[in-house]
Amino acid sequence: MPELPEVEVTRLSFADRITGARIAHLHLGKPLRWPLGAETGLLVGQRIHAVRRRGKYLLLDLDQGVLLLHLGMSGSLNFAPVQPQAGVHDHMDLETDRGVLRLHDPRRFGAVVWSAAETVDPARKLLGGLGVEPLGEDFEPRTFHAQLRQRRAPIKQVLLAGDVVVGVGNIYASEALFHAGIRPTTRASRLSAPRVQRLHTAIRQVLRRALQQGGSSLRDFVSASGQSGYFQVETAVYGRAGLPCRVCGQLVRSMVQGQRSTFYCATCQKP
Ligand code: ZN
């Protein structure tokens, strides 16, 4: 599943090239997670002024309103001067005078949604509950601690919920908790200020590292087919159940938490 670093690298892969382009046509294939919310004709002739990211949404600022794109479980975007004929899993072609932005999404949990403004529905509904950006200035340890103190749920699930801090998905939540030495099942409200500080640092570090790796493999990520996989990050615990912990050598364990797989080292991560 694309997580925040993949979405940000996707944004960087085409933002400069599409900014200033004029939309010639929007072609939608099979239904995605939500309807567009407008006639496709409304977009024709509009100029794209910027491509921003909020959480895992990409926002294309248009003359009128904003076009929200989400990659869902399996989506990828590819921008090219010309695209090959659309395949069975290509569900959006945004044709502009500078090229075609294509959404490839086999599982169709992705979304292409137009909203008259960011502050009205559907954008408000989709973006309104999002927490702060983990790499932004608003994410700071003291506020983070104050918010976690209100939560009795396990810390991993609080991170995944995205309403305290956004975009820390399953891989990076597992990794950050490992680097912070915190067991994923620990109640968020029980974490001390020093442990929250370590978690704050770890979240930023794992995301920054993934961004750097993604940046260096950008060419692969946006290969001509637009179908290449997501980042192959070297993980400490994620996906390593039964393998020795890279720090202490004990076997990494896995469990299911809120229907998601969680990986941890019982020695390095304290309750
Ligand atoms: Zn360990």
py3Dmol code that shows the C-alpha trace and the ligand (Angstrom):
import py3Dmol

protein = """\
ATOM      1  CA  MET A   1       0.000   0.000   0.000  1.00  0.00           C
ATOM      2  CA  PRO A   2       1.381   3.426  -0.831  1.00  0.00           C
ATOM      3  CA  GLU A   3       2.254   5.320   2.316  1.00  0.00           C
ATOM      4  CA  LEU A   4       3.147   8.957   2.847  1.00  0.00           C
ATOM      5  CA  PRO A   5       6.691   8.749   1.397  1.00  0.00           C
ATOM      6  CA  GLU A   6       5.429   7.082  -1.791  1.00  0.00           C
ATOM      7  CA  VAL A   7       2.685   9.679  -2.143  1.00  0.00           C
ATOM      8  CA  GLU A   8       5.159  12.522  -1.638  1.00  0.00           C
ATOM      9  CA  VAL A   9       7.618  11.049  -4.146  1.00  0.00           C
ATOM     10  CA  THR A  10       4.731  10.567  -6.564  1.00  0.00           C
ATOM     11  CA  ARG A  11       3.876  14.249  -6.121  1.00  0.00           C
ATOM     12  CA  LEU A  12       7.474  15.285  -6.767  1.00  0.00           C
ATOM     13  CA  SER A  13       7.578  13.079  -9.867  1.00  0.00           C
ATOM     14  CA  PHE A  14       5.059  15.188 -11.782  1.00  0.00           C
ATOM     15  CA  ALA A  15       4.175  18.373  -9.843  1.00  0.00           C
ATOM     16  CA  ASP A  16       6.600  20.637 -11.687  1.00  0.00           C
ATOM     17  CA  ARG A  17       5.697  19.297 -15.091  1.00  0.00           C
ATOM     18  CA  ILE A  18       1.928  19.505 -14.721  1.00  0.00           C
ATOM     19  CA  THR A  19       1.789  22.856 -12.931  1.00  0.00           C
ATOM     20  CA  GLY A  20       0.485  25.434 -15.396  1.00  0.00           C
ATOM     21  CA  ALA A  21      -1.012  22.806 -17.699  1.00  0.00           C
ATOM     22  CA  ARG A  22      -4.538  23.140 -19.018  1.00  0.00           C
ATOM     23  CA  ILE A  23      -6.945  20.214 -18.757  1.00  0.00           C
ATOM     24  CA  ALA A  24      -8.157  18.942 -22.124  1.00  0.00           C
ATOM     25  CA  HIS A  25     -10.188  15.981 -20.975  1.00  0.00           C
ATOM     26  CA  LEU A  26     -10.815  13.765 -17.964  1.00  0.00           C
ATOM     27  CA  HIS A  27     -11.467  10.145 -18.784  1.00  0.00           C
ATOM     28  CA  LEU A  28     -12.671   7.905 -15.955  1.00  0.00           C
ATOM     29  CA  GLY A  29     -12.825   4.116 -16.224  1.00  0.00           C
ATOM     30  CA  LYS A  30     -14.423   1.739 -13.764  1.00  0.00           C
ATOM     31  CA  PRO A  31     -15.874   3.208 -10.550  1.00  0.00           C
ATOM     32  CA  LEU A  32     -13.322   4.053  -7.894  1.00  0.00           C
ATOM     33  CA  ARG A  33     -13.880   4.428  -4.174  1.00  0.00           C
ATOM     34  CA  TRP A  34     -15.964   7.594  -4.474  1.00  0.00           C
ATOM     35  CA  PRO A  35     -17.649   9.355  -7.392  1.00  0.00           C
ATOM     36  CA  LEU A  36     -16.005  12.401  -8.966  1.00  0.00           C
ATOM     37  CA  GLY A  37     -18.705  14.705  -7.625  1.00  0.00           C
ATOM     38  CA  ALA A  38     -18.975  16.755 -10.816  1.00  0.00           C
ATOM     39  CA  GLU A  39     -19.461  16.328 -14.545  1.00  0.00           C
ATOM     40  CA  THR A  40     -16.112  15.637 -16.170  1.00  0.00           C
ATOM     41  CA  GLY A  41     -16.844  18.510 -18.558  1.00  0.00           C
ATOM     42  CA  LEU A  42     -16.506  20.952 -15.666  1.00  0.00           C
ATOM     43  CA  LEU A  43     -12.762  20.323 -15.597  1.00  0.00           C
ATOM     44  CA  VAL A  44     -12.144  20.915 -19.283  1.00  0.00           C
ATOM     45  CA  GLY A  45     -10.205  24.104 -19.942  1.00  0.00           C
ATOM     46  CA  GLN A  46      -9.200  24.571 -16.316  1.00  0.00           C
ATOM     47  CA  ARG A  47      -5.594  25.254 -15.458  1.00  0.00           C
ATOM     48  CA  ILE A  48      -3.651  23.312 -12.815  1.00  0.00           C
ATOM     49  CA  HIS A  49      -2.016  25.831 -10.502  1.00  0.00           C
ATOM     50  CA  ALA A  50      -0.251  23.576  -7.995  1.00  0.00           C
ATOM     51  CA  VAL A  51       0.030  20.016  -6.759  1.00  0.00           C
ATOM     52  CA  ARG A  52       0.005  19.753  -2.996  1.00  0.00           C
ATOM     53  CA  ARG A  53      -0.130  16.859  -0.552  1.00  0.00           C
ATOM     54  CA  ARG A  54      -2.219  16.523   2.601  1.00  0.00           C
ATOM     55  CA  GLY A  55      -1.768  13.186   4.348  1.00  0.00           C
ATOM     56  CA  LYS A  56      -2.020  10.641   1.570  1.00  0.00           C
ATOM     57  CA  TYR A  57      -4.149  12.870  -0.660  1.00  0.00           C
ATOM     58  CA  LEU A  58      -2.746  14.792  -3.584  1.00  0.00           C
ATOM     59  CA  LEU A  59      -4.530  18.064  -4.241  1.00  0.00           C
ATOM     60  CA  LEU A  60      -4.504  19.667  -7.669  1.00  0.00           C
ATOM     61  CA  ASP A  61      -5.496  23.315  -7.375  1.00  0.00           C
ATOM     62  CA  LEU A  62      -7.617  24.287 -10.372  1.00  0.00           C
ATOM     63  CA  ASP A  63      -9.149  27.556 -11.578  1.00  0.00           C
ATOM     64  CA  GLN A  64     -12.329  26.318  -9.947  1.00  0.00           C
ATOM     65  CA  GLY A  65     -11.940  24.142  -6.889  1.00  0.00           C
ATOM     66  CA  VAL A  66      -9.554  21.316  -6.211  1.00  0.00           C
ATOM     67  CA  LEU A  67      -9.126  17.803  -7.592  1.00  0.00           C
ATOM     68  CA  LEU A  68      -8.268  15.249  -4.900  1.00  0.00           C
ATOM     69  CA  LEU A  69      -6.410  12.087  -5.832  1.00  0.00           C
ATOM     70  CA  HIS A  70      -5.872   9.105  -3.533  1.00  0.00           C
ATOM     71  CA  LEU A  71      -3.885   5.984  -4.378  1.00  0.00           C
ATOM     72  CA  GLY A  72      -5.934   3.679  -2.148  1.00  0.00           C
ATOM     73  CA  MET A  73      -4.452   0.205  -1.596  1.00  0.00           C
ATOM     74  CA  SER A  74      -2.752  -0.388  -4.909  1.00  0.00           C
ATOM     75  CA  GLY A  75      -2.767   2.797  -6.958  1.00  0.00           C
ATOM     76  CA  SER A  76       0.057   4.534  -8.775  1.00  0.00           C
ATOM     77  CA  LEU A  77       0.158   7.696 -10.844  1.00  0.00           C
ATOM     78  CA  ASN A  78       2.238   8.234 -13.913  1.00  0.00           C
ATOM     79  CA  PHE A  79       2.565  11.438 -15.918  1.00  0.00           C
ATOM     80  CA  ALA A  80       3.895  11.195 -19.455  1.00  0.00           C
ATOM     81  CA  PRO A  81       3.621  13.205 -22.679  1.00  0.00           C
ATOM     82  CA  VAL A  82       1.832  10.251 -24.266  1.00  0.00           C
ATOM     83  CA  GLN A  83       0.395   7.166 -22.597  1.00  0.00           C
ATOM     84  CA  PRO A  84      -0.013   3.751 -24.170  1.00  0.00           C
ATOM     85  CA  GLN A  85      -3.554   2.526 -24.680  1.00  0.00           C
ATOM     86  CA  ALA A  86      -5.299   2.240 -21.307  1.00  0.00           C
ATOM     87  CA  GLY A  87      -5.148  -1.224 -19.760  1.00  0.00           C
ATOM     88  CA  VAL A  88      -7.796  -3.017 -17.734  1.00  0.00           C
ATOM     89  CA  HIS A  89      -6.516  -1.475 -14.465  1.00  0.00           C
ATOM     90  CA  ASP A  90      -6.101   2.099 -15.724  1.00  0.00           C
ATOM     91  CA  HIS A  91      -9.073   4.014 -14.341  1.00  0.00           C
ATOM     92  CA  MET A  92      -8.240   7.668 -14.910  1.00  0.00           C
ATOM     93  CA  ASP A  93      -6.549   9.650 -17.639  1.00  0.00           C
ATOM     94  CA  LEU A  94      -6.288  13.362 -16.939  1.00  0.00           C
ATOM     95  CA  GLU A  95      -5.316  14.727 -20.325  1.00  0.00           C
ATOM     96  CA  THR A  96      -3.569  18.089 -20.371  1.00  0.00           C
ATOM     97  CA  ASP A  97      -1.709  20.129 -22.946  1.00  0.00           C
ATOM     98  CA  ARG A  98       1.543  18.919 -21.341  1.00  0.00           C
ATOM     99  CA  GLY A  99       0.808  15.234 -20.957  1.00  0.00           C
ATOM    100  CA  VAL A 100      -1.483  12.657 -19.472  1.00  0.00           C
ATOM    101  CA  LEU A 101      -1.707  11.829 -15.779  1.00  0.00           C
ATOM    102  CA  ARG A 102      -2.778   8.204 -15.476  1.00  0.00           C
ATOM    103  CA  LEU A 103      -4.077   6.344 -12.415  1.00  0.00           C
ATOM    104  CA  HIS A 104      -3.334   2.634 -12.434  1.00  0.00           C
ATOM    105  CA  ASP A 105      -5.226   0.908  -9.627  1.00  0.00           C
ATOM    106  CA  PRO A 106      -5.923  -2.854  -9.743  1.00  0.00           C
ATOM    107  CA  ARG A 107      -7.934  -2.910  -6.508  1.00  0.00           C
ATOM    108  CA  ARG A 108      -9.827   0.333  -7.157  1.00  0.00           C
ATOM    109  CA  PHE A 109      -9.695   1.721  -3.621  1.00  0.00           C
ATOM    110  CA  GLY A 110      -8.178   4.848  -5.074  1.00  0.00           C
ATOM    111  CA  ALA A 111     -10.173   8.018  -5.616  1.00  0.00           C
ATOM    112  CA  VAL A 112     -10.537  10.985  -7.936  1.00  0.00           C
ATOM    113  CA  VAL A 113     -12.797  13.576  -6.345  1.00  0.00           C
ATOM    114  CA  TRP A 114     -13.545  17.174  -7.272  1.00  0.00           C
ATOM    115  CA  SER A 115     -14.505  19.686  -4.611  1.00  0.00           C
ATOM    116  CA  ALA A 116     -15.512  23.330  -5.076  1.00  0.00           C
ATOM    117  CA  ALA A 117     -13.078  24.241  -2.290  1.00  0.00           C
ATOM    118  CA  GLU A 118     -10.984  22.580   0.392  1.00  0.00           C
ATOM    119  CA  THR A 119     -13.313  23.936   3.053  1.00  0.00           C
ATOM    120  CA  VAL A 120     -16.544  22.444   1.706  1.00  0.00           C
ATOM    121  CA  ASP A 121     -17.665  18.858   1.171  1.00  0.00           C
ATOM    122  CA  PRO A 122     -16.482  16.494  -0.132  1.00  0.00           C
ATOM    123  CA  ALA A 123     -12.951  17.830   0.532  1.00  0.00           C
ATOM    124  CA  ARG A 124     -13.891  18.933   4.041  1.00  0.00           C
ATOM    125  CA  LYS A 125     -15.175  15.469   4.868  1.00  0.00           C
ATOM    126  CA  LEU A 126     -12.098  13.740   3.460  1.00  0.00           C
ATOM    127  CA  LEU A 127      -9.455  16.100   4.852  1.00  0.00           C
ATOM    128  CA  GLY A 128     -11.154  17.573   7.907  1.00  0.00           C
ATOM    129  CA  GLY A 129     -10.332  14.797  10.366  1.00  0.00           C
ATOM    130  CA  LEU A 130      -6.656  14.536   9.464  1.00  0.00           C
ATOM    131  CA  GLY A 131      -4.017  15.096  12.104  1.00  0.00           C
ATOM    132  CA  VAL A 132      -0.896  17.222  11.686  1.00  0.00           C
ATOM    133  CA  GLU A 133       1.720  16.467   9.033  1.00  0.00           C
ATOM    134  CA  PRO A 134       4.501  14.364  10.586  1.00  0.00           C
ATOM    135  CA  LEU A 135       7.250  16.286   8.777  1.00  0.00           C
ATOM    136  CA  GLY A 136       5.671  19.682   9.335  1.00  0.00           C
ATOM    137  CA  GLU A 137       6.316  22.266  12.066  1.00  0.00           C
ATOM    138  CA  ASP A 138       2.978  21.582  13.759  1.00  0.00           C
ATOM    139  CA  PHE A 139       4.103  18.128  14.769  1.00  0.00           C
ATOM    140  CA  GLU A 140       5.942  18.732  17.998  1.00  0.00           C
ATOM    141  CA  PRO A 141       6.545  16.495  21.035  1.00  0.00           C
ATOM    142  CA  ARG A 142       4.665  18.393  23.721  1.00  0.00           C
ATOM    143  CA  THR A 143       1.384  18.640  21.828  1.00  0.00           C
ATOM    144  CA  PHE A 144       1.845  15.062  20.660  1.00  0.00           C
ATOM    145  CA  HIS A 145       2.211  13.922  24.279  1.00  0.00           C
ATOM    146  CA  ALA A 146      -0.846  15.905  25.387  1.00  0.00           C
ATOM    147  CA  GLN A 147      -2.933  14.292  22.654  1.00  0.00           C
ATOM    148  CA  LEU A 148      -1.696  10.777  23.367  1.00  0.00           C
ATOM    149  CA  ARG A 149      -2.606  11.192  27.015  1.00  0.00           C
ATOM    150  CA  GLN A 150      -6.256  11.398  25.943  1.00  0.00           C
ATOM    151  CA  ARG A 151      -6.109   8.050  24.153  1.00  0.00           C
ATOM    152  CA  ARG A 152      -6.555   4.712  25.859  1.00  0.00           C
ATOM    153  CA  ALA A 153      -6.117   2.698  22.645  1.00  0.00           C
ATOM    154  CA  PRO A 154      -2.828   0.912  21.836  1.00  0.00           C
ATOM    155  CA  ILE A 155      -0.251   3.369  20.482  1.00  0.00           C
ATOM    156  CA  LYS A 156       0.061   1.592  17.144  1.00  0.00           C
ATOM    157  CA  GLN A 157      -3.657   1.932  16.488  1.00  0.00           C
ATOM    158  CA  VAL A 158      -3.627   5.587  17.503  1.00  0.00           C
ATOM    159  CA  LEU A 159      -0.860   6.211  14.969  1.00  0.00           C
ATOM    160  CA  LEU A 160      -2.714   4.356  12.212  1.00  0.00           C
ATOM    161  CA  ALA A 161      -5.963   6.239  12.902  1.00  0.00           C
ATOM    162  CA  GLY A 162      -4.278   9.356  11.518  1.00  0.00           C
ATOM    163  CA  ASP A 163      -6.274  11.893  13.493  1.00  0.00           C
ATOM    164  CA  VAL A 164      -3.362  12.823  15.784  1.00  0.00           C
ATOM    165  CA  VAL A 165      -0.604  12.656  13.193  1.00  0.00           C
ATOM    166  CA  VAL A 166      -1.397  11.785   9.615  1.00  0.00           C
ATOM    167  CA  GLY A 167       0.287   9.469   7.138  1.00  0.00           C
ATOM    168  CA  VAL A 168       2.067   7.082   9.515  1.00  0.00           C
ATOM    169  CA  GLY A 169       0.842   3.841   7.965  1.00  0.00           C
ATOM    170  CA  ASN A 170       1.394   0.233   8.938  1.00  0.00           C
ATOM    171  CA  ILE A 171       5.027  -0.111   7.858  1.00  0.00           C
ATOM    172  CA  TYR A 172       6.264   3.163   9.322  1.00  0.00           C
ATOM    173  CA  ALA A 173       4.249   2.836  12.549  1.00  0.00           C
ATOM    174  CA  SER A 174       5.824  -0.576  13.178  1.00  0.00           C
ATOM    175  CA  GLU A 175       9.280   0.729  12.356  1.00  0.00           C
ATOM    176  CA  ALA A 176       8.989   3.923  14.396  1.00  0.00           C
ATOM    177  CA  LEU A 177       7.759   2.020  17.457  1.00  0.00           C
ATOM    178  CA  PHE A 178      10.721  -0.333  17.164  1.00  0.00           C
ATOM    179  CA  HIS A 179      13.218   2.517  16.979  1.00  0.00           C
ATOM    180  CA  ALA A 180      11.506   4.211  19.929  1.00  0.00           C
ATOM    181  CA  GLY A 181      11.601   0.970  21.968  1.00  0.00           C
ATOM    182  CA  ILE A 182       7.840   0.981  22.485  1.00  0.00           C
ATOM    183  CA  ARG A 183       5.644  -2.132  22.337  1.00  0.00           C
ATOM    184  CA  PRO A 184       2.813  -1.565  19.803  1.00  0.00           C
ATOM    185  CA  THR A 185       0.203  -2.699  22.332  1.00  0.00           C
ATOM    186  CA  THR A 186       1.151  -0.083  24.930  1.00  0.00           C
ATOM    187  CA  ARG A 187      -1.716   2.247  25.723  1.00  0.00           C
ATOM    188  CA  ALA A 188      -1.023   5.653  24.210  1.00  0.00           C
ATOM    189  CA  SER A 189      -2.134   7.388  27.413  1.00  0.00           C
ATOM    190  CA  ARG A 190       0.541   5.562  29.432  1.00  0.00           C
ATOM    191  CA  LEU A 191       3.544   6.816  27.474  1.00  0.00           C
ATOM    192  CA  SER A 192       5.863   9.128  29.391  1.00  0.00           C
ATOM    193  CA  ALA A 193       7.097  12.394  27.916  1.00  0.00           C
ATOM    194  CA  PRO A 194      10.613  11.012  27.193  1.00  0.00           C
ATOM    195  CA  ARG A 195       9.153   7.997  25.381  1.00  0.00           C
ATOM    196  CA  VAL A 196       6.850  10.236  23.333  1.00  0.00           C
ATOM    197  CA  GLN A 197       9.876  12.368  22.483  1.00  0.00           C
ATOM    198  CA  ARG A 198      11.692   9.261  21.235  1.00  0.00           C
ATOM    199  CA  LEU A 199       8.655   8.221  19.222  1.00  0.00           C
ATOM    200  CA  HIS A 200       8.372  11.686  17.691  1.00  0.00           C
ATOM    201  CA  THR A 201      12.019  11.538  16.615  1.00  0.00           C
ATOM    202  CA  ALA A 202      11.638   7.979  15.298  1.00  0.00           C
ATOM    203  CA  ILE A 203       8.558   8.811  13.200  1.00  0.00           C
ATOM    204  CA  ARG A 204      10.401  11.641  11.487  1.00  0.00           C
ATOM    205  CA  GLN A 205      13.518   9.567  10.965  1.00  0.00           C
ATOM    206  CA  VAL A 206      11.786   6.585   9.355  1.00  0.00           C
ATOM    207  CA  LEU A 207       9.729   8.831   7.066  1.00  0.00           C
ATOM    208  CA  ARG A 208      12.713  10.977   6.072  1.00  0.00           C
ATOM    209  CA  ARG A 209      14.804   7.917   5.333  1.00  0.00           C
ATOM    210  CA  ALA A 210      12.044   6.446   3.185  1.00  0.00           C
ATOM    211  CA  LEU A 211      11.739   9.750   1.326  1.00  0.00           C
ATOM    212  CA  GLN A 212      15.473   9.758   0.661  1.00  0.00           C
ATOM    213  CA  GLN A 213      15.429   6.174  -0.566  1.00  0.00           C
ATOM    214  CA  GLY A 214      12.376   6.942  -2.642  1.00  0.00           C
ATOM    215  CA  GLY A 215      14.028  10.007  -4.068  1.00  0.00           C
ATOM    216  CA  SER A 216      17.031   7.991  -5.179  1.00  0.00           C
ATOM    217  CA  SER A 217      14.846   5.266  -6.705  1.00  0.00           C
ATOM    218  CA  LEU A 218      12.470   7.805  -8.213  1.00  0.00           C
ATOM    219  CA  ARG A 219      13.262   6.703 -11.724  1.00  0.00           C
ATOM    220  CA  ASP A 220      12.250   3.136 -10.936  1.00  0.00           C
ATOM    221  CA  PHE A 221       9.156   4.249  -9.098  1.00  0.00           C
ATOM    222  CA  VAL A 222       7.793   6.165 -12.046  1.00  0.00           C
ATOM    223  CA  SER A 223       9.005   3.797 -14.725  1.00  0.00           C
ATOM    224  CA  ALA A 224       7.355   4.019 -18.091  1.00  0.00           C
ATOM    225  CA  SER A 225       4.678   1.476 -17.276  1.00  0.00           C
ATOM    226  CA  GLY A 226       3.704   3.342 -14.120  1.00  0.00           C
ATOM    227  CA  GLN A 227       3.269  -0.077 -12.594  1.00  0.00           C
ATOM    228  CA  SER A 228       6.423  -0.525 -10.589  1.00  0.00           C
ATOM    229  CA  GLY A 229       6.104  -1.550  -6.968  1.00  0.00           C
ATOM    230  CA  TYR A 230       6.361   0.613  -3.902  1.00  0.00           C
ATOM    231  CA  PHE A 231       9.591   1.366  -2.083  1.00  0.00           C
ATOM    232  CA  GLN A 232      11.592  -1.619  -0.993  1.00  0.00           C
ATOM    233  CA  VAL A 233      12.692  -0.164   2.298  1.00  0.00           C
ATOM    234  CA  GLU A 234      15.066  -2.064   4.520  1.00  0.00           C
ATOM    235  CA  THR A 235      12.955  -2.667   7.620  1.00  0.00           C
ATOM    236  CA  ALA A 236      13.966  -3.465  11.186  1.00  0.00           C
ATOM    237  CA  VAL A 237      10.834  -5.440  12.101  1.00  0.00           C
ATOM    238  CA  TYR A 238       8.114  -4.983   9.488  1.00  0.00           C
ATOM    239  CA  GLY A 239       7.630  -8.174   7.451  1.00  0.00           C
ATOM    240  CA  ARG A 240      10.399  -9.934   9.426  1.00  0.00           C
ATOM    241  CA  ALA A 241       8.412 -12.262  11.725  1.00  0.00           C
ATOM    242  CA  GLY A 242      10.557 -15.243  12.764  1.00  0.00           C
ATOM    243  CA  LEU A 243      13.806 -13.561  11.682  1.00  0.00           C
ATOM    244  CA  PRO A 244      16.380 -12.367  14.219  1.00  0.00           C
ATOM    245  CA  CYS A 245      16.043  -8.798  15.489  1.00  0.00           C
ATOM    246  CA  ARG A 246      18.807  -6.715  13.938  1.00  0.00           C
ATOM    247  CA  VAL A 247      19.657  -5.289  17.369  1.00  0.00           C
ATOM    248  CA  CYS A 248      19.353  -8.113  19.921  1.00  0.00           C
ATOM    249  CA  GLY A 249      19.045 -11.293  17.839  1.00  0.00           C
ATOM    250  CA  GLN A 250      15.763 -12.451  19.403  1.00  0.00           C
ATOM    251  CA  LEU A 251      13.149 -13.518  16.873  1.00  0.00           C
ATOM    252  CA  VAL A 252      10.849 -10.782  15.633  1.00  0.00           C
ATOM    253  CA  ARG A 253       7.216 -11.501  16.494  1.00  0.00           C
ATOM    254  CA  SER A 254       4.015 -10.646  14.701  1.00  0.00           C
ATOM    255  CA  MET A 255       0.457 -10.228  15.851  1.00  0.00           C
ATOM    256  CA  VAL A 256      -2.809  -8.905  14.478  1.00  0.00           C
ATOM    257  CA  GLN A 257      -3.915  -5.581  15.865  1.00  0.00           C
ATOM    258  CA  GLY A 258      -7.068  -3.932  14.574  1.00  0.00           C
ATOM    259  CA  GLN A 259      -7.014  -6.299  11.585  1.00  0.00           C
ATOM    260  CA  ARG A 260      -3.506  -5.191  10.633  1.00  0.00           C
ATOM    261  CA  SER A 261      -0.264  -7.099  11.031  1.00  0.00           C
ATOM    262  CA  THR A 262       2.074  -5.705  13.628  1.00  0.00           C
ATOM    263  CA  PHE A 263       5.721  -6.686  13.967  1.00  0.00           C
ATOM    264  CA  TYR A 264       7.853  -6.107  17.047  1.00  0.00           C
ATOM    265  CA  CYS A 265      10.763  -7.316  19.116  1.00  0.00           C
ATOM    266  CA  ALA A 266       9.633  -8.287  22.612  1.00  0.00           C
ATOM    267  CA  THR A 267      13.117  -7.611  23.983  1.00  0.00           C
ATOM    268  CA  CYS A 268      13.833  -4.219  22.414  1.00  0.00           C
ATOM    269  CA  GLN A 269      10.294  -2.856  22.771  1.00  0.00           C
ATOM    270  CA  LYS A 270       8.964  -2.400  26.283  1.00  0.00           C
ATOM    271  CA  PRO A 271       5.282  -2.289  27.225  1.00  0.00           C
TER     272      PRO A 271
END
"""
ligand_1 = """\
1
ZN
Zn 15.436 -6.824 19.577
"""
view = py3Dmol.view(width=600, height=400)
view.addModel(protein, "pdb")
view.setStyle({"model": 0}, {"cartoon": {"style": "trace"}})
view.addModel(ligand_1, "xyz")
view.setStyle({"model": 1}, {"stick": {}})
view.zoomTo()
view.show()
